Amino acid sequence: MHCKAQIAMIRTLQCITSTIYFTMKIYEFLSLEDRQQYQTVWELGTHIDDIILDKMHYQLYAVGDFYVEIHYSTADNKIIGKLAFRTGVPLEKYLNQWPSFDSM
């Protein structure tokens, strides 16, 4: 194998393994600039769910050990904000759309 190809393969493997084993914490996420936060959500986040309430489209992503909710305006068709959190009230709107175990 050519030397340049070997170097490219090693860099690719390093990138893949660092992504697999890297777990971002919420304080690290919040210390990023706004644009970097969105990029982190798109690259490292796992889409969990989405809902539409009052002309707002909410998309929930898991990133590391926390969640990020992206807020879209359906009227303007653009992103208007985001919220990073670990637990609590922001999750309730997603949990409320699933049947409870009591009703099964």
Contacts in CASP RR format, 6 or more apart in sequence:
PFRMAT RR
TARGET T0000
AUTHOR 0000-0000-0000
METHOD contacts of the structure
MODEL  1
MHCKAQIAMIRTLQCITSTIYFTMKIYEFLSLEDRQQYQTVWELGTHIDD
IILDKMHYQLYAVGDFYVEIHYSTADNKIIGKLAFRTGVPLEKYLNQWPS
FDSM
1 9 0 8 1.000
19 44 0 8 1.000
22 44 0 8 1.000
23 64 0 8 1.000
23 65 0 8 1.000
24 40 0 8 1.000
24 44 0 8 1.000
24 63 0 8 1.000
24 64 0 8 1.000
24 65 0 8 1.000
25 64 0 8 1.000
25 65 0 8 1.000
25 66 0 8 1.000
26 65 0 8 1.000
26 66 0 8 1.000
26 84 0 8 1.000
26 85 0 8 1.000
26 86 0 8 1.000
29 37 0 8 1.000
29 40 0 8 1.000
29 63 0 8 1.000
29 66 0 8 1.000
29 68 0 8 1.000
29 84 0 8 1.000
30 37 0 8 1.000
30 84 0 8 1.000
32 40 0 8 1.000
37 68 0 8 1.000
37 82 0 8 1.000
37 84 0 8 1.000
38 70 0 8 1.000
38 79 0 8 1.000
38 82 0 8 1.000
40 63 0 8 1.000
41 61 0 8 1.000
41 63 0 8 1.000
41 68 0 8 1.000
41 70 0 8 1.000
41 82 0 8 1.000
44 63 0 8 1.000
44 64 0 8 1.000
45 61 0 8 1.000
45 62 0 8 1.000
45 63 0 8 1.000
45 64 0 8 1.000
45 68 0 8 1.000
46 61 0 8 1.000
46 62 0 8 1.000
46 63 0 8 1.000
47 59 0 8 1.000
47 60 0 8 1.000
47 61 0 8 1.000
48 60 0 8 1.000
48 61 0 8 1.000
48 62 0 8 1.000
48 67 0 8 1.000
48 94 0 8 1.000
49 59 0 8 1.000
49 60 0 8 1.000
49 94 0 8 1.000
49 97 0 8 1.000
50 57 0 8 1.000
50 58 0 8 1.000
50 59 0 8 1.000
50 60 0 8 1.000
51 57 0 8 1.000
51 58 0 8 1.000
51 93 0 8 1.000
51 94 0 8 1.000
51 97 0 8 1.000
52 58 0 8 1.000
52 74 0 8 1.000
53 93 0 8 1.000
55 73 0 8 1.000
55 74 0 8 1.000
55 75 0 8 1.000
56 71 0 8 1.000
56 72 0 8 1.000
56 73 0 8 1.000
56 74 0 8 1.000
57 71 0 8 1.000
57 72 0 8 1.000
57 73 0 8 1.000
57 74 0 8 1.000
58 69 0 8 1.000
58 70 0 8 1.000
58 71 0 8 1.000
58 72 0 8 1.000
58 93 0 8 1.000
59 69 0 8 1.000
59 70 0 8 1.000
59 72 0 8 1.000
60 67 0 8 1.000
60 68 0 8 1.000
60 69 0 8 1.000
60 94 0 8 1.000
61 67 0 8 1.000
61 68 0 8 1.000
61 69 0 8 1.000
61 70 0 8 1.000
63 84 0 8 1.000
65 86 0 8 1.000
66 84 0 8 1.000
66 85 0 8 1.000
66 86 0 8 1.000
67 84 0 8 1.000
67 85 0 8 1.000
67 86 0 8 1.000
67 90 0 8 1.000
67 91 0 8 1.000
68 82 0 8 1.000
68 83 0 8 1.000
68 84 0 8 1.000
69 82 0 8 1.000
69 83 0 8 1.000
69 84 0 8 1.000
69 85 0 8 1.000
69 90 0 8 1.000
70 79 0 8 1.000
70 81 0 8 1.000
70 82 0 8 1.000
71 79 0 8 1.000
71 80 0 8 1.000
71 81 0 8 1.000
71 82 0 8 1.000
71 83 0 8 1.000
72 78 0 8 1.000
72 79 0 8 1.000
72 80 0 8 1.000
73 79 0 8 1.000
73 80 0 8 1.000
83 90 0 8 1.000
85 91 0 8 1.000
END
